[in-house]
Amino acid sequence: MGVKVLLDSVEKVRDFIDITRSAPYDIDLISGRNTYLDAKSLLGVLSCDCRKPLLLDVHAELEERAEFMSRIEKYVVA
């Protein structure tokens, strides 16, 4: 199950991408029903509608996932 993140400015997208690129596992963003984006791709993330929350899917072990989630906490929305 993923969490929702809001990346509603270029600065937020850049910071988020820097965090995701440092992770050795796959991370996807889901926009709409079936649009999967590589969360490490600046162009991919900027190509979607960032005014709305995106669903984040982290493909990592539980400990790695918890550490990653603490790093992106400021982007998580309800």
Backbone as XML, in Angstrom:
<?xml version="1.0"?>
<chain id="A" units="angstrom">
  <residue number="1" name="MET">
    <atom name="N" x="0.842" y="-1.188" z="0.000"/>
    <atom name="CA" x="0.000" y="0.000" z="0.000"/>
    <atom name="C" x="0.875" y="1.235" z="0.000"/>
  </residue>
  <residue number="2" name="GLY">
    <atom name="N" x="0.576" y="2.180" z="-0.852"/>
    <atom name="CA" x="1.367" y="3.382" z="-0.967"/>
    <atom name="C" x="0.846" y="4.513" z="-0.104"/>
  </residue>
  <residue number="3" name="VAL">
    <atom name="N" x="1.597" y="5.580" z="-0.072"/>
    <atom name="CA" x="1.190" y="6.794" z="0.624"/>
    <atom name="C" x="1.094" y="7.916" z="-0.397"/>
  </residue>
  <residue number="4" name="LYS">
    <atom name="N" x="0.354" y="8.942" z="-0.064"/>
    <atom name="CA" x="0.201" y="10.079" z="-0.962"/>
    <atom name="C" x="1.237" y="11.137" z="-0.628"/>
  </residue>
  <residue number="5" name="VAL">
    <atom name="N" x="1.830" y="11.678" z="-1.687"/>
    <atom name="CA" x="2.788" y="12.775" z="-1.539"/>
    <atom name="C" x="2.346" y="13.937" z="-2.413"/>
  </residue>
  <residue number="6" name="LEU">
    <atom name="N" x="2.661" y="15.137" z="-1.961"/>
    <atom name="CA" x="2.320" y="16.340" z="-2.717"/>
    <atom name="C" x="3.607" y="17.070" z="-3.063"/>
  </residue>
  <residue number="7" name="LEU">
    <atom name="N" x="3.843" y="17.230" z="-4.353"/>
    <atom name="CA" x="5.051" y="17.885" z="-4.869"/>
    <atom name="C" x="4.620" y="19.066" z="-5.725"/>
  </residue>
  <residue number="8" name="ASP">
    <atom name="N" x="4.082" y="20.077" z="-5.075"/>
    <atom name="CA" x="3.428" y="21.174" z="-5.798"/>
    <atom name="C" x="4.307" y="22.377" z="-6.122"/>
  </residue>
  <residue number="9" name="SER">
    <atom name="N" x="5.619" y="22.187" z="-6.127"/>
    <atom name="CA" x="6.511" y="23.250" z="-6.579"/>
    <atom name="C" x="7.769" y="22.608" z="-7.168"/>
  </residue>
  <residue number="10" name="VAL">
    <atom name="N" x="8.456" y="23.341" z="-8.000"/>
    <atom name="CA" x="9.671" y="22.827" z="-8.630"/>
    <atom name="C" x="10.725" y="22.515" z="-7.565"/>
  </residue>
  <residue number="11" name="GLU">
    <atom name="N" x="10.806" y="23.341" z="-6.549"/>
    <atom name="CA" x="11.779" y="23.114" z="-5.479"/>
    <atom name="C" x="11.495" y="21.814" z="-4.744"/>
  </residue>
  <residue number="12" name="LYS">
    <atom name="N" x="10.232" y="21.550" z="-4.480"/>
    <atom name="CA" x="9.849" y="20.302" z="-3.809"/>
    <atom name="C" x="10.177" y="19.102" z="-4.685"/>
  </residue>
  <residue number="13" name="VAL">
    <atom name="N" x="9.911" y="19.209" z="-5.967"/>
    <atom name="CA" x="10.209" y="18.109" z="-6.886"/>
    <atom name="C" x="11.707" y="17.845" z="-6.911"/>
  </residue>
  <residue number="14" name="ARG">
    <atom name="N" x="12.508" y="18.891" z="-7.003"/>
    <atom name="CA" x="13.966" y="18.726" z="-7.029"/>
    <atom name="C" x="14.490" y="18.062" z="-5.765"/>
  </residue>
  <residue number="15" name="ASP">
    <atom name="N" x="14.026" y="18.505" z="-4.607"/>
    <atom name="CA" x="14.455" y="17.924" z="-3.338"/>
    <atom name="C" x="14.008" y="16.464" z="-3.241"/>
  </residue>
  <residue number="16" name="PHE">
    <atom name="N" x="12.771" y="16.193" z="-3.635"/>
    <atom name="CA" x="12.235" y="14.832" z="-3.601"/>
    <atom name="C" x="13.054" y="13.911" z="-4.506"/>
  </residue>
  <residue number="17" name="ILE">
    <atom name="N" x="13.379" y="14.371" z="-5.701"/>
    <atom name="CA" x="14.171" y="13.578" z="-6.646"/>
    <atom name="C" x="15.556" y="13.295" z="-6.078"/>
  </residue>
  <residue number="18" name="ASP">
    <atom name="N" x="16.170" y="14.279" z="-5.434"/>
    <atom name="CA" x="17.474" y="14.063" z="-4.807"/>
    <atom name="C" x="17.401" y="12.956" z="-3.764"/>
  </residue>
  <residue number="19" name="ILE">
    <atom name="N" x="16.332" y="12.939" z="-2.984"/>
    <atom name="CA" x="16.158" y="11.901" z="-1.962"/>
    <atom name="C" x="15.949" y="10.541" z="-2.616"/>
  </residue>
  <residue number="20" name="THR">
    <atom name="N" x="15.093" y="10.472" z="-3.624"/>
    <atom name="CA" x="14.805" y="9.177" z="-4.250"/>
    <atom name="C" x="16.011" y="8.618" z="-4.992"/>
  </residue>
  <residue number="21" name="ARG">
    <atom name="N" x="16.789" y="9.479" z="-5.605"/>
    <atom name="CA" x="17.968" y="9.003" z="-6.353"/>
    <atom name="C" x="19.020" y="8.382" z="-5.451"/>
  </residue>
  <residue number="22" name="SER">
    <atom name="N" x="19.025" y="8.728" z="-4.187"/>
    <atom name="CA" x="19.999" y="8.155" z="-3.258"/>
    <atom name="C" x="19.587" y="6.761" z="-2.780"/>
  </residue>
  <residue number="23" name="ALA">
    <atom name="N" x="18.387" y="6.335" z="-3.103"/>
    <atom name="CA" x="17.893" y="5.023" z="-2.682"/>
    <atom name="C" x="18.294" y="3.950" z="-3.700"/>
  </residue>
  <residue number="24" name="PRO">
    <atom name="N" x="18.782" y="2.787" z="-3.234"/>
    <atom name="CA" x="19.223" y="1.739" z="-4.154"/>
    <atom name="C" x="18.102" y="0.832" z="-4.672"/>
  </residue>
  <residue number="25" name="TYR">
    <atom name="N" x="16.872" y="1.128" z="-4.353"/>
    <atom name="CA" x="15.730" y="0.305" z="-4.749"/>
    <atom name="C" x="14.793" y="1.130" z="-5.627"/>
  </residue>
  <residue number="26" name="ASP">
    <atom name="N" x="13.835" y="0.459" z="-6.261"/>
    <atom name="CA" x="12.892" y="1.139" z="-7.153"/>
    <atom name="C" x="11.822" y="1.881" z="-6.365"/>
  </residue>
  <residue number="27" name="ILE">
    <atom name="N" x="11.446" y="3.037" z="-6.868"/>
    <atom name="CA" x="10.400" y="3.853" z="-6.272"/>
    <atom name="C" x="9.535" y="4.369" z="-7.418"/>
  </residue>
  <residue number="28" name="ASP">
    <atom name="N" x="8.241" y="4.162" z="-7.312"/>
    <atom name="CA" x="7.308" y="4.609" z="-8.346"/>
    <atom name="C" x="6.362" y="5.656" z="-7.791"/>
  </residue>
  <residue number="29" name="LEU">
    <atom name="N" x="5.900" y="6.526" z="-8.661"/>
    <atom name="CA" x="4.805" y="7.434" z="-8.367"/>
    <atom name="C" x="3.663" y="7.056" z="-9.288"/>
  </residue>
  <residue number="30" name="ILE">
    <atom name="N" x="2.459" y="7.048" z="-8.760"/>
    <atom name="CA" x="1.289" y="6.686" z="-9.546"/>
    <atom name="C" x="0.399" y="7.917" z="-9.648"/>
  </residue>
  <residue number="31" name="SER">
    <atom name="N" x="0.126" y="8.313" z="-10.877"/>
    <atom name="CA" x="-0.703" y="9.473" z="-11.160"/>
    <atom name="C" x="-1.949" y="8.989" z="-11.882"/>
  </residue>
  <residue number="32" name="GLY">
    <atom name="N" x="-3.092" y="9.266" z="-11.321"/>
    <atom name="CA" x="-4.328" y="8.794" z="-11.937"/>
    <atom name="C" x="-4.512" y="7.306" z="-11.729"/>
  </residue>
  <residue number="33" name="ARG">
    <atom name="N" x="-5.161" y="6.666" z="-12.668"/>
    <atom name="CA" x="-5.474" y="5.247" z="-12.515"/>
    <atom name="C" x="-4.313" y="4.331" z="-12.869"/>
  </residue>
  <residue number="34" name="ASN">
    <atom name="N" x="-3.677" y="4.558" z="-13.989"/>
    <atom name="CA" x="-2.670" y="3.616" z="-14.461"/>
    <atom name="C" x="-1.389" y="4.255" z="-14.973"/>
  </residue>
  <residue number="35" name="THR">
    <atom name="N" x="-1.065" y="5.439" z="-14.529"/>
    <atom name="CA" x="0.143" y="6.101" z="-14.985"/>
    <atom name="C" x="1.232" y="5.951" z="-13.933"/>
  </residue>
  <residue number="36" name="TYR">
    <atom name="N" x="2.186" y="5.076" z="-14.207"/>
    <atom name="CA" x="3.299" y="4.834" z="-13.301"/>
    <atom name="C" x="4.510" y="5.624" z="-13.767"/>
  </residue>
  <residue number="37" name="LEU">
    <atom name="N" x="5.130" y="6.336" z="-12.841"/>
    <atom name="CA" x="6.298" y="7.153" z="-13.147"/>
    <atom name="C" x="7.471" y="6.696" z="-12.295"/>
  </residue>
  <residue number="38" name="ASP">
    <atom name="N" x="8.653" y="6.771" z="-12.840"/>
    <atom name="CA" x="9.855" y="6.500" z="-12.069"/>
    <atom name="C" x="10.090" y="7.702" z="-11.158"/>
  </residue>
  <residue number="39" name="ALA">
    <atom name="N" x="10.046" y="7.492" z="-9.842"/>
    <atom name="CA" x="10.183" y="8.596" z="-8.892"/>
    <atom name="C" x="11.590" y="9.182" z="-8.875"/>
  </residue>
  <residue number="40" name="LYS">
    <atom name="N" x="12.515" y="8.567" z="-9.592"/>
    <atom name="CA" x="13.884" y="9.083" z="-9.679"/>
    <atom name="C" x="14.097" y="9.920" z="-10.936"/>
  </residue>
  <residue number="41" name="SER">
    <atom name="N" x="13.059" y="10.050" z="-11.751"/>
    <atom name="CA" x="13.155" y="10.764" z="-13.024"/>
    <atom name="C" x="12.572" y="12.171" z="-12.901"/>
  </residue>
  <residue number="42" name="LEU">
    <atom name="N" x="13.430" y="13.166" z="-13.002"/>
    <atom name="CA" x="12.976" y="14.549" z="-12.909"/>
    <atom name="C" x="11.958" y="14.872" z="-14.003"/>
  </residue>
  <residue number="43" name="LEU">
    <atom name="N" x="12.261" y="14.502" z="-15.232"/>
    <atom name="CA" x="11.329" y="14.767" z="-16.333"/>
    <atom name="C" x="10.005" y="14.030" z="-16.151"/>
  </residue>
  <residue number="44" name="GLY">
    <atom name="N" x="10.080" y="12.789" z="-15.686"/>
    <atom name="CA" x="8.867" y="12.013" z="-15.470"/>
    <atom name="C" x="7.954" y="12.648" z="-14.440"/>
  </residue>
  <residue number="45" name="VAL">
    <atom name="N" x="8.526" y="13.066" z="-13.330"/>
    <atom name="CA" x="7.724" y="13.677" z="-12.266"/>
    <atom name="C" x="7.170" y="15.024" z="-12.715"/>
  </residue>
  <residue number="46" name="LEU">
    <atom name="N" x="7.983" y="15.812" z="-13.387"/>
    <atom name="CA" x="7.507" y="17.117" z="-13.850"/>
    <atom name="C" x="6.448" y="17.001" z="-14.947"/>
  </residue>
  <residue number="47" name="SER">
    <atom name="N" x="6.373" y="15.857" z="-15.620"/>
    <atom name="CA" x="5.407" y="15.688" z="-16.696"/>
    <atom name="C" x="3.990" y="15.404" z="-16.196"/>
  </residue>
  <residue number="48" name="CYS">
    <atom name="N" x="3.840" y="15.102" z="-14.930"/>
    <atom name="CA" x="2.498" y="14.812" z="-14.409"/>
    <atom name="C" x="1.909" y="16.049" z="-13.737"/>
  </residue>
  <residue number="49" name="ASP">
    <atom name="N" x="0.657" y="15.966" z="-13.366"/>
    <atom name="CA" x="-0.027" y="17.076" z="-12.694"/>
    <atom name="C" x="0.360" y="17.055" z="-11.218"/>
  </residue>
  <residue number="50" name="CYS">
    <atom name="N" x="1.314" y="17.886" z="-10.862"/>
    <atom name="CA" x="1.836" y="17.899" z="-9.496"/>
    <atom name="C" x="0.993" y="18.738" z="-8.542"/>
  </residue>
  <residue number="51" name="ARG">
    <atom name="N" x="-0.106" y="19.286" z="-9.030"/>
    <atom name="CA" x="-0.993" y="20.038" z="-8.141"/>
    <atom name="C" x="-1.834" y="19.103" z="-7.287"/>
  </residue>
  <residue number="52" name="LYS">
    <atom name="N" x="-1.906" y="17.847" z="-7.710"/>
    <atom name="CA" x="-2.678" y="16.837" z="-6.980"/>
    <atom name="C" x="-1.710" y="15.852" z="-6.333"/>
  </residue>
  <residue number="53" name="PRO">
    <atom name="N" x="-2.124" y="15.246" z="-5.208"/>
    <atom name="CA" x="-1.258" y="14.240" z="-4.586"/>
    <atom name="C" x="-1.017" y="13.046" z="-5.507"/>
  </residue>
  <residue number="54" name="LEU">
    <atom name="N" x="0.177" y="12.488" z="-5.414"/>
    <atom name="CA" x="0.564" y="11.305" z="-6.174"/>
    <atom name="C" x="0.742" y="10.156" z="-5.194"/>
  </residue>
  <residue number="55" name="LEU">
    <atom name="N" x="0.468" y="8.956" z="-5.643"/>
    <atom name="CA" x="0.630" y="7.776" z="-4.799"/>
    <atom name="C" x="2.061" y="7.266" z="-4.947"/>
  </residue>
  <residue number="56" name="LEU">
    <atom name="N" x="2.721" y="7.069" z="-3.833"/>
    <atom name="CA" x="4.109" y="6.631" z="-3.810"/>
    <atom name="C" x="4.165" y="5.144" z="-3.489"/>
  </residue>
  <residue number="57" name="ASP">
    <atom name="N" x="4.943" y="4.405" z="-4.260"/>
    <atom name="CA" x="5.114" y="2.967" z="-4.043"/>
    <atom name="C" x="6.608" y="2.665" z="-3.966"/>
  </residue>
  <residue number="58" name="VAL">
    <atom name="N" x="7.063" y="2.289" z="-2.767"/>
    <atom name="CA" x="8.483" y="2.022" z="-2.518"/>
    <atom name="C" x="8.708" y="0.517" z="-2.538"/>
  </residue>
  <residue number="59" name="HIS">
    <atom name="N" x="9.606" y="0.044" z="-3.386"/>
    <atom name="CA" x="9.889" y="-1.381" z="-3.524"/>
    <atom name="C" x="11.143" y="-1.730" z="-2.728"/>
  </residue>
  <residue number="60" name="ALA">
    <atom name="N" x="10.969" y="-1.781" z="-1.395"/>
    <atom name="CA" x="12.110" y="-2.015" z="-0.513"/>
    <atom name="C" x="11.674" y="-2.875" z="0.667"/>
  </residue>
  <residue number="61" name="GLU">
    <atom name="N" x="12.658" y="-3.388" z="1.373"/>
    <atom name="CA" x="12.398" y="-4.141" z="2.597"/>
    <atom name="C" x="11.857" y="-3.185" z="3.663"/>
  </residue>
  <residue number="62" name="LEU">
    <atom name="N" x="11.234" y="-3.742" z="4.685"/>
    <atom name="CA" x="10.566" y="-2.951" z="5.709"/>
    <atom name="C" x="11.481" y="-1.918" z="6.364"/>
  </residue>
  <residue number="63" name="GLU">
    <atom name="N" x="12.684" y="-2.298" z="6.737"/>
    <atom name="CA" x="13.599" y="-1.361" z="7.401"/>
    <atom name="C" x="14.020" y="-0.232" z="6.458"/>
  </residue>
  <residue number="64" name="GLU">
    <atom name="N" x="14.341" y="-0.584" z="5.215"/>
    <atom name="CA" x="14.732" y="0.424" z="4.232"/>
    <atom name="C" x="13.567" y="1.369" z="3.951"/>
  </residue>
  <residue number="65" name="ARG">
    <atom name="N" x="12.388" y="0.797" z="3.859"/>
    <atom name="CA" x="11.188" y="1.589" z="3.591"/>
    <atom name="C" x="10.939" y="2.592" z="4.724"/>
  </residue>
  <residue number="66" name="ALA">
    <atom name="N" x="11.069" y="2.147" z="5.963"/>
    <atom name="CA" x="10.848" y="3.033" z="7.117"/>
    <atom name="C" x="11.847" y="4.187" z="7.118"/>
  </residue>
  <residue number="67" name="GLU">
    <atom name="N" x="13.104" y="3.897" z="6.801"/>
    <atom name="CA" x="14.129" y="4.929" z="6.758"/>
    <atom name="C" x="13.819" y="5.929" z="5.649"/>
  </residue>
  <residue number="68" name="PHE">
    <atom name="N" x="13.419" y="5.425" z="4.487"/>
    <atom name="CA" x="13.080" y="6.295" z="3.368"/>
    <atom name="C" x="11.881" y="7.173" z="3.708"/>
  </residue>
  <residue number="69" name="MET">
    <atom name="N" x="10.862" y="6.590" z="4.318"/>
    <atom name="CA" x="9.656" y="7.342" z="4.657"/>
    <atom name="C" x="9.966" y="8.478" z="5.628"/>
  </residue>
  <residue number="70" name="SER">
    <atom name="N" x="10.905" y="8.271" z="6.530"/>
    <atom name="CA" x="11.273" y="9.339" z="7.466"/>
    <atom name="C" x="11.955" y="10.485" z="6.709"/>
  </residue>
  <residue number="71" name="ARG">
    <atom name="N" x="12.642" y="10.182" z="5.621"/>
    <atom name="CA" x="13.326" y="11.223" z="4.840"/>
    <atom name="C" x="12.362" y="12.057" z="4.000"/>
  </residue>
  <residue number="72" name="ILE">
    <atom name="N" x="11.226" y="11.481" z="3.615"/>
    <atom name="CA" x="10.274" y="12.221" z="2.764"/>
    <atom name="C" x="9.030" y="12.640" z="3.533"/>
  </residue>
  <residue number="73" name="GLU">
    <atom name="N" x="9.081" y="12.564" z="4.826"/>
    <atom name="CA" x="7.929" y="12.861" z="5.679"/>
    <atom name="C" x="7.256" y="14.205" z="5.361"/>
  </residue>
  <residue number="74" name="LYS">
    <atom name="N" x="8.051" y="15.210" z="5.002"/>
    <atom name="CA" x="7.505" y="16.539" z="4.743"/>
    <atom name="C" x="6.634" y="16.600" z="3.488"/>
  </residue>
  <residue number="75" name="TYR">
    <atom name="N" x="6.696" y="15.579" z="2.643"/>
    <atom name="CA" x="5.894" y="15.559" z="1.415"/>
    <atom name="C" x="4.636" y="14.694" z="1.515"/>
  </residue>
  <residue number="76" name="VAL">
    <atom name="N" x="4.516" y="13.939" z="2.597"/>
    <atom name="CA" x="3.394" y="13.019" z="2.778"/>
    <atom name="C" x="2.148" y="13.830" z="3.198"/>
  </residue>
  <residue number="77" name="VAL">
    <atom name="N" x="1.025" y="13.521" z="2.534"/>
    <atom name="CA" x="-0.258" y="14.159" z="2.857"/>
    <atom name="C" x="-1.275" y="13.079" z="3.177"/>
  </residue>
  <residue number="78" name="ALA">
    <atom name="N" x="-2.332" y="13.495" z="3.838"/>
    <atom name="CA" x="-3.380" y="12.536" z="4.227"/>
    <atom name="C" x="-4.250" y="12.152" z="3.057"/>
  </residue>
</chain>
